[in-house]
Amino acid sequence: MKLKLFILTLFISTLTFAQNKGTISGVLTDKDSNNETLPFANILLKGTQINTTTDIDGKYTINAPAGNYIIQFSFIGYESAETNVTVKSGENITISKALGSSSYKLDDVVITTTVNKQKETALLLDQKNAVEIKQSIGAQELSRKGVSDVATAVTKTSGITKQEGSGNIFVRGLGDRYNSTTMNGLPIPSNDPEKKNLNLEIFSTDIVEYISVDKVYNGKIYGDFAGGNVDIVSKDYKGSGFLKFDIGTKVNTNAIAEENFKLQGGMSRTGFTSKGIPSNALTQYNYSSLQMQDYTPIANSFGISGGKSFDVGSEGKLSFFATASFNNDFSVKSDGTAKASVNGNGIANKNFSKYSELKYETNTTGMANIGYKFNSNNKVSFNSLYINTSTQSKEEFYGYIVDIANDGNGLIRRFNYEKNSLWINQILGDHRIGDRSKLNWGVSYNIIDGSMPDRVQNIFRKEATGYQLSSISAPDNHRYFQKLKEDELAANASYDYKFNKNADGDYLGKFTVGVNERIKSRGFQATQFNFKANNGFTNTVVDPNNLDLFYNQDNFDKGYFSIATFRGNSQVFNALDPQTYSGDQIIHGAFLNTEYKFNKLTAILGLRGEQISQKINWYTQLGGIGNDKLEKTAFLPSVIMKYELNDKQNLRLGASKTYTLPQFKERALFVYEEVLQVKVGNPFLYESDDYNLDLKWEMFPKSDELISVTAFGKYILNPMNEVTISSSSNDISFINTGDYGFVAGGEIEYRKQLFNIDTENAKKLSAGINASYLYSNQELNTEKVNSETNYQVDFTNKTSKFTGASDLLLNADLTFFNEWNNKNSNLNTTLAYSYFSDRVNAIGTNGKGDLVDKAFGSLDFIAKSKLTEKMGLGLVVKNLLDPSINRVQENATGDVNVLSYKKGMSLSLSLNYQF
């Protein structure tokens, strides 16, 4: 009876107490990210122990006894907000807040799950807490530094540079073949037949939430890794809704100064021109006009993006994000000189006193993201990205050409048009199974179509009577058609299982088991039509700016010139058969990672196994019909350790074994001719094995500050390089140049807030610098190359640096941020500087020294202003110093400058408005 009375009394007391309580609820959003919801933020009634956190959708609910309170909202890297609130019994009060960026210390708030990774502070926190050694750069930092493409973005991290004139990057001195590119963890194909990786310049930062660079291997990554893996994480919208418009314009000082910006006519300025080999290409002249067209070199851009989320039922959420943009660009290489086929005595077979390049580029990008969250534990998303790029250029070389223009009266002109379209489709899944397990999976299907429709080259000799077309060799004047198509199907799946829960309820260990599949197929074909003046017409005077007067159907019928491919003229039955190669690559991978936390030490021990098959078939004028197959079984151990010296400092170690595969183009017997060099494949090329070691110390004084020092080393067996082989035209091929090579060096990174005036409107000055020093060396073994391949080489030196390796890399920036108008308006200005020292472009042979790209620095100014709550303005000035870009050949008799030009300064202005 007493027990029943006690229970009744307790129930009545509890009910009475509950009736004296009220409820506060609402939604927290991110003011700086289109009011996206802010999950896992902290809500506290000051002076009490009553607190909670927001859920995955930024929602919160808190119960409190009736009374007056101050409710505080806070989140790492954001300004806290406080509001007075009166709680009344039985009533529900709604208070929603939008939080903005701030400078909280890293130990103020403990975060246990994913945060907004567009922000610099959130990415630094993720870097601090992660066991893996990685660097990331998010949308906020990209905007602050005026970065518009992914290639430039990754160069803002330590130890990474970009090859001048391309989107090819070098990670710690290791170039394209040693690196890999993924999007949301799934591989993406290359748009260049000569490259392993996609040109990262085609990725606009509009689609990016953040970019992660892994320079230390772990078992989740494919084993074809030595330099780094760049993972582009696409935007995943979570907010209530927005619509944004962007417009912009851009000029280049060299392009504006060009009096006649003329390119080949007949090309669409939108970048969607598709051309092919004309009908009856050997028996009739059905080729397009060679007339040139005037361009006004003022670039423009426009874009639209939007997103919205919808609640579905009590737990579900459906989110949409889409963006579409178009931009173009004009550039000119001016004040240029060039040389080619330079021997060891510095004598060049081609010596051009004037070199220039005019270029017009376009980029059309469209992306859609659809995410469906069933509940807090299960989410599926679909990404579809389409990018179309085009490059139209005109290169001109004036000067000496041996046996063609011995008096320095030669002219080589090349028109080039390249069009590439990439379509990426991904389905991604994320599932939590209880508090121990998690399943992640992804499937992608990617298609890339690359074409070089109708590249035109003509060689002239200027005589007293005018310009004459060269007729020394049939390929002197030609039109070239190239197609590439690559399909790739990839799938990833991994399962996490936590074990050994301690007294605090935390799991100390985790197993991760996963599989990866990658099936890639490439088809490539090219046909070159050579136009040779026939006897009796070799001295015909032509107008270089109106070649239609010579190349036309009437003159063809009269026998002024003939048309033939490398296989022959119209009398040869297979003359129109293209030069082709095809490649198929299959990689089956599986891995097991074991992670365990020993007090302050956390270690990941990984083992990955892969079965690789790479098949090449070719049908070319050089090698006839041929094929080759490379197979490899790889066992790749790795270990990563993190020791927490204190709550702000970590010491990290990484060690691993990986490999490097040759690419399709490098192993196919196909010849690709550029104006200054010729490249040919090597079927005897084989993979390298790599051993990697990293040691890193890092400290995080504040949420937006970092100090880190890294030492690293790589030992590579059978390294691959581009080498000049012994041939009549000094062709370049791809060779395993020695038994070993190694890279060693160090990196430092420092981010510091110099001052922060926390008045009503913030004024902040911050600076960042990262630098790396590299030492590389590799054996050059002439006997090894001559015995392993059908090619002959004679290395000038016994050892060499790795191609692309600069001793010193430097990036620095200084940023001032100023707010006014009650934080509704701001101005963010940044000075950004980057520098690389001399680096080897190609290894010297036959008494010739190495080709070396000389050091230079680049200075940019970026200003971004939020004029009102909805309108923004941007000004970017790039290449303020406009240094000369030089490449030299280091000979015993002295350096010979083989390429020199200036890019000019570019200025761009942008305006955006958000509804």
C-alpha positions, 0 to 999 in steps of 0.5 A: 500500500505504501509503495502504491502511495509513493508511486502515485505521489511521484507521478503527481509531482512529475506531472505538476513539474512538467506542467510548469515547463515550457518549450523553446524550438526553432531552426539554426541556419548558416548565414554565410551559406545561403541559410543552409541548415546548421546541424549539431550546433549547441543551444544553452540556457545561460546560467543553467545546465539545460542544453541541447544540439540541433539535429541533422536538419538544424532543428532543436527543441529544449524544455525549461521551467517557466522563467526568464532566460538568456538562450545562447546559440554557438557552433565551431567557427561561428559567432555565437548569438544570444537572445532573451526569452521568457518561458511560460508554462505549457507554451511553445516559443519558436526562436530561429537564428542564422549564425555567421563566421567567427574565430572561436578556439578549437577547444570551445566546442566538441563536434562529433560529426560532419560540419559545413566543409565549405568553411575554412574553420570547419576544414581545419577542424576536420583536418585536426580530428582526422587520423588520415593525413590530408589537406582540404580547401573549401568554397569559402577559401576559394572565393577569398583567393579569387580561384575559379577552377580546381587546378588553381585551387589545389596549387593553394595547398603546400607542395603542389604546382601547376604546369604552365599553360595546362591544368596538369599538376605536380604533387611534391615534384611528381607529375601526371602519371603519379597522381589521381583524380576522383569526384566524391571518391569515385574515379573520373576519366581524362579528356586528353589522350596524353594524360592520365588525369583530367584537366582540372581547369575545366572544373568550375569552383561553382560546383565545389563544396571542398577539395581534398588532397591526399598526399599520404596513401591509405587503403581506400584509395586505388594503388596507382598513387605516389604523388597525391589524390585530388578528390572533388566533393560536389555541393550538397545543398541543405538549405531552405531555398535560394536562387542566385545569378552571376555575370562577369567580364574579363580582359587580358592586357595582351589580348586587348593590345593585339591589333588583329585578334584573328582565328580560323573562321567557321567555329561556334563561339559557344564551343559546340562546333562538331566537325569531321572528315569530309566526304571524298576527302582524297578525291575532292576538296571538300574541306572547310574554309581557311579564312580567318575571323575577327574576334573582340577579345573581351570575355564574359561569363554568366551563371545561375544556381539554386537549391531547395529542400523539402520535408518528406514525412516526419523524418525524410528530406528531399534536397535539390541543387543545380547550377549552370554557367558559361564563360569564355576567355581570351589570352595571348602569349606575346614577346615570344621566341622559340627554338627546336631540335637544339644539339649539344653545341646549342645549334637549332634546326628551328630558330624562331625570332618571333613566337606568338599564340592567340587563344579563345576558350569556352567552358559550359558547365551544368550540374544537378544534385538530388539528395533524399534522406530517409531518416537520420541514418539513411541517405541516397544522392544522385549527381550528374555533371556535364562539362563542355570545353573548347579551345581555339588557337593560332600559333605562329613561328617566324624565323629559321627552319633548316632546309626550308627557310635557311635565311630566317624567312620561314613561317609556321602557322598552326590553327587548332580547335579542341572540343571535349565533353565530359558527362559524370553520373554518380549514385551515392549511399550512406547508411548507419546501422545502429551505433556500431556500423556504417555502410557507404557505397557509390556507383559511377558511369562516366563518358568523355568525348574528345575531338580535335576536328580539323587541326591545320598546319602550314609552313611558308617561306617568304621570298621577294615575290611573296610567301610560298608554301613549303613542299619539302615534306608532305606533312609540312601542310596538313589537316588533322582529325582526331577523336577520343572516346572513353567510358568508365564504370566504377563502384566503391563499397565500404563497411565500418564496424566499431568495437571495444566500447570503453567506460565513457561509451566511446568505441576504441576500435574500428574495422573497415572492409571494402571493395573497388571495381574499375572498368575503363575502355578507350577508343582513339583514332586520328587521320592526317591529310597531307597537302603537297604542292605538285611539281610546277606549282611548288613556287606558287605565291600564296596569301597566308591570310587567304589560303582558299585562293590556293586550296580549292576544288578548281586548283585540285582538279588542275593538279596544283596539289595532291592529297594523301594520308600516311597510308597513301593516296586515293589509289591505296585501298586502305588510305582512309583507314585511321591511325588507331589504338584502343585500351581496356583496363580492369582493376579489382580491389579489396582492402581491410583497414583496422583503426584503434585508439591507444589513449593518445595514439591512434593507428590505422593498419591497412592492407589492400590487394589489387588485380590489374589488367591493361590491354593495348591494341594499335593499327598505325603507320609506325607499328602496323597491327599490334597489341600488348598486355600488362598484368599485375597483382599488387599487395599494398600495406600501409600504416598511419599513426596519429599521436595527440601531443595535447588538445591543439597539437598532433604528430603524424606518421604515414608509410605505404607501398604503392605502384604507378601504371603507364597510360594507354597512349604511352604504350601504344605505337602511335606518333603525335606531332607538335610543332616543336616536338614529336612523341611516340609510344613504347610498348615495352613500358612497364609499371613502377613500384613506390615506397612512401614515408611521411612525418608531420607535426601540426598545431592549431592555435585557433579555429582559423590558425595552423602551423605545420611541418612535414618531412617526406620521402619516396623511393621509386623502382623503375621510374618512368620519364619522357626521353629523347630517343635516337631517331631522325627527328629526335622523337620523345618517348616514354621510358623506364629510365633506370632502376631507382629514383627518390624524392625527399623534402619538407613542407611548412604551412602557417596560417595566422590571424594578425588582428581581429577587432571584435567591435559591432562590425569585425575588422580582421587581418590574416595571413597564410604561407606554405612552402616546400623544399624538394630534393629529387634524384634518379638513376639514368641507365643507358644499357637498361633502356637499350636492352629492355626496349627497341629504342636507343638512348644515350643519356647525357648525365648519369643521374637527373632530377625528376621531371616537374620537380622544383626545389622550392615551392611557395604560396603566400596570401594576406587578407583584410576583412571589413564589415559594416552596416550591421554585418549586412555589408562587407569587403574581403581583399586578398593579395596572393603570391605563388612561386616555383623554382627551376624544374626539369621539363625533359631529360637530356640525351646525346650530349644535350642538356636537360630542358628546364622551365625557369623559375617565376612568381605570380601575384594576384589581387582579389576583392570580394564585396557584399554590397547588400544582403543580396548583392555582391561585387568582385574584382580580380586582377591576376599576374600583376608582375607579368614575368617572362616565362622561359624554358632553356636547354642546359648545355655544356656551352651554356644555357640556350633559351628554347621558349620565351613569352609573356602572358599579360595581366588579366582583370575580371569584374563580377556581379551576383544577386541572390533571391 
